[in-house]
Amino acid sequence: MTEHRWLRSSYSNLNGNCVELSVPRGLVRDSKDPGGPVLSADVPALVRAVKEGRFDR
């Protein structure tokens, strides 16, 4: 199995409220719960959807 490193945005605040992306890419997790669930994601498509406002309420 491939070992993953986790990266957090430099824009995240110090209290850890952020998502982390894996290297190699493809996985996403909650930085507050590093031992919790991990989502498999098409990261470029996810970023596009966020930029397009598809998750705005």
C-alpha positions as CSV (number, residue, x, y, z in Angstrom):
1,M,0.0,0.0,0.0
2,T,1.2,3.5,-0.8
3,E,2.2,5.7,2.1
4,H,0.6,9.2,2.0
5,R,1.9,12.5,3.2
6,W,-0.7,15.1,4.2
7,L,-0.7,18.7,3.2
8,R,-2.7,21.6,4.7
9,S,-3.2,24.9,3.0
10,S,-0.9,27.7,4.2
11,Y,-4.1,29.8,4.4
12,S,-5.6,27.6,7.1
13,N,-6.0,29.0,10.6
14,L,-4.0,27.9,13.5
15,N,-6.9,26.1,15.2
16,G,-6.7,23.3,12.6
17,N,-10.1,23.9,10.9
18,C,-9.1,22.8,7.5
19,V,-9.0,19.8,5.1
20,E,-5.8,18.1,4.2
21,L,-4.9,16.7,0.8
22,S,-2.7,13.6,0.3
23,V,0.5,13.2,-1.6
24,P,0.2,11.3,-3.9
25,R,-3.1,13.1,-4.5
26,G,-6.5,11.6,-4.4
27,L,-7.4,11.5,-0.7
28,V,-9.0,14.2,1.5
29,R,-9.4,14.2,5.3
30,D,-10.4,16.5,8.1
31,S,-7.4,18.0,9.8
32,K,-9.2,18.0,13.2
33,D,-9.6,14.2,12.9
34,P,-6.4,12.8,11.2
35,G,-7.3,9.2,12.3
36,G,-10.9,9.5,11.1
37,P,-12.4,8.8,7.7
38,V,-10.6,9.5,4.5
39,L,-12.4,10.4,1.3
40,S,-11.2,9.4,-2.1
41,A,-11.7,12.4,-4.4
42,D,-11.0,13.7,-7.9
43,V,-9.2,16.7,-6.4
44,P,-9.1,18.9,-9.5
45,A,-12.8,18.4,-10.0
46,L,-13.4,19.2,-6.4
47,V,-11.4,22.4,-6.6
48,R,-13.3,23.4,-9.8
49,A,-16.7,22.8,-8.1
50,V,-15.7,24.9,-5.1
51,K,-14.5,27.7,-7.3
52,E,-17.8,27.6,-9.2
53,G,-19.7,27.9,-6.0
54,R,-21.4,24.6,-6.2
55,F,-21.2,24.1,-2.4
56,D,-22.4,27.6,-1.5
57,R,-25.6,27.8,0.5
